[in-house]
């Protein structure tokens, strides 16, 4: 029992150490984001809020080079977290001379379209919670598109896809942000040239499968590797860092 617990704890430590990789960066702020993009008759129409985002221009070779857009998901992104996926910021960006942009999802972290006080006031007065209208994937996708358009102009990129100064837009995301990435290509084909969606539960968010299907599938995948494969993987990745626990696997 103790051996199994040790195995589980070390597996979790391994996943955290090797799968979570971040590049801390200073926050930047887009002060002209629309509170709603969809309903001109909404009481929030024409109102603005400040959206937090992060960038990396370390390897950017100027107009004509691509822009990787790493989509934020259901959590705030603090400067200590900064940019996800160093493989993009350090490897792909260097290979392609790319700019990297990462917007924070609305209603998470510092990107708040309406205040907590406004939400409480609406509830107390019997009105609809503003988040019903404003906290949607479609609104978040429009946030991304508006910010990308502004950033593309700031970088001096051409809007003409046949121009040598055109900057291809490539969105990236995993899980819920993976869903957003895939949908960005569908919703904005004139803006997004390519999207990469990792582990994106498309049918789940499209409500084409039951609520537990995504989690059932995830559990099935985790149970598939044999005990030998798990032990071998942990020995290779974890033991060099957790040598005092090596006896658990001997």
N, C-alpha and C positions, 0 to 999 in steps of 0.2 A: 504493500500500500504506500509506504514511504517512498519506495523507488518510483512508483507511478506518479506520485505527487511531484517528486523532484524532476522527473521527465517533463511533466506538464509545465512546471515553472520555468525550466530552462528553455523549452520550446517557445514559450511566450517571450522570454527575454531575448531569444534569438530573433524572433519576428520583429520585435520592437527595435532591436539594434540595427538590423540589416534592411528592413523594409521602410522605416521612417527616416527620410532624409530631407533636410531642409536647408535653405540658404537665407539666414537672417538678412534683412534689408530695411532701409528707412521707408516709412510709409509716405505715400503721396496721396493727394486728395483732389477729386474731381468735383467742383462745387456747382456744376450746372447739370446734374443728373435729374431727370424728370421723375416726379413722384408716381405718376401714372403715364403710361405710353398708349393706353388702349381706349379710354373712354373720355372724349372731349366734354361730355356733360357731367363728369364726376366733379364733386366739390374739390378734389385734389388736382384737377386739370390745371396746367400751367404753373403748378408749384414745383419748386426745386428742392433737392437735398444734396448733401455732400457724401460722395461714395469714396471709400478708401480703396487704394490699389497699390500694387508694387510693380517695379520694372527692373530690368537688367539690360543695360546697353553696352556691357563690357565687350562683346564680340560683334556688335552691330556694325556692318560695313556701309550703312547709308541706304538711301533710296535704291530700290531694285532688289533688296534683300528681304527675306521673309520675316513675318511677325508671328511668333508662337504666343497663343493666348491660353494660359493655364486657368481654367475656370474654378472659382471658389465654390464651396458647397455649404452644407448646413452647419457651419461653425465660423466664429470670428477668426480673423487672421491677424495676429499681433506682429509687430516688427521682429520680435524674437523668433517667430516662425518664418516670416518673410515668404520667399518663393519655394513652392514645392518642386520636387523632382530635379535634383542637381544634374541628372542625365540630360535634361533639356537645357538648363542654364549653362552648364559647363561643357557638355559634349556636342549636342546637336546645334546649339547656338554658335559654338566655335566652328563646327564643320560647315555650317550654312551662312555664317556671318549674320545671324539673326538677332532681332530684338525680342525680348520676352516681356509679356504683360500679364499681370494676374489681378483681376478685379475681385473684390470681396462681395459675396452675395448679399443682397439687400436684406435688412432686418437682422443681420448678424454682425457682431463686433461693433465697429464705429459707423457702419453704413445703415443709418436709421431714417427711412423716409418720413416717419411720423414719430413723435415722442411717446414715451410711456404714459405721460400725463394725458395726451390726446386719446390714447386707447382707453384709459380708465374713465375719462370723461364720457366717451361714447357709450361705454357699458352702463355707466350710472344713469345716463339719460335715455336708456332703452334703444339706442341706435346700434346699427350693425358694427361689429368690430372692424376697424379699417383694414386689418390684415386679411380679411376674407377677399377683399378686392385687390389688395396691393401685394400680398405675399404669395405670389404664384411663380411658377417656372417661366411662364411667358413674359411676365414683367422683368424677371431677372435676365432673360435672354435679350430683351430690348435694352436693358442697362448695358450689357456687354457690347451690343452692336453700336450704341451711341458713343460709348467710350472708345471703341476701336476706330470709329470714323474720326473722332477728334484727334486721337493719337496718330493716326495715319497722316493727317494734315500737318500736325506738329513735326513729324519726322521728315516731311517733304516728299512723301510718296505720291506717285501719280494715281489717279482713279481709273486710268485706262489700262486694262489688262494686257494690252499689246505694247505698252510702253516699257522701255528698259528701266524706268524708275518706279514701276509697279511693285508693291510689296505684298506678296501672297499672304493670306491670313490662314493660319493653321491652328485650330482649337484642339485642346487636350483636356481630358478629364477621366476620372475613375469613379465608379459607383454612381451616385446621383450626379456629380459633375460630368461623368461619362455620358449619362443621359442628356444633360444639357449640351454637351459637345456634339453629340449626334444630331440633336434637334436643331442646333444652330446652323448646320449645313442644310437642313431641310427648310428651315424658316427663312434663312438669309443666304440663298445660293449665289446671289449677286455680290455678297460681301465675304462669305467664308468659302475659301477655295478647297479646304480639306479639313476633315475632323477625325480625331482619334478618340475612340470611346472604349475604355477598359472596364470590364465587369459592369457594364451598363444594363440595369434591369429594365429594359425597354417595355416589356409586357406588363411589368409590375406597375409602372407609372402610367401606362396606357389603360390600366384597370382591365386587362385581358386575362389576368390570372388571379388566383386567390391571394390573400394577404400574406400567407405563410410560405408561399412557393419559393420566393427568393431565399429565405432563410433555410428552408428544407434543402434546397439545392446546394447552398453553401456548406451545410453540415455534411451532406453526402460527399462532397468533394474533399472535405477535411478528413473523412473517415476512410477514403479509398487507399491512401498509401499504406503499405504493409508496415508492420512493426520494424522490420529490418531497414526499410527505406528511411523511416523516421529516425531510427537510431543512427544510421549512417550520416544522414543530413546534419543531425545535431553534433555528432562527433567532429564533422568537418568544419562547421561554422561556429559552434559554441565552445567546445572544449578549450581551444586556445585562450579564450577569455575567462573561462570558468574552470580552470584546472583543478581547484580544490574539490570539485564535484565529479571529477573523472571516474572515481570509483563506482559511481552509480551505473556506469555503462560497461564495466569490465566483467 
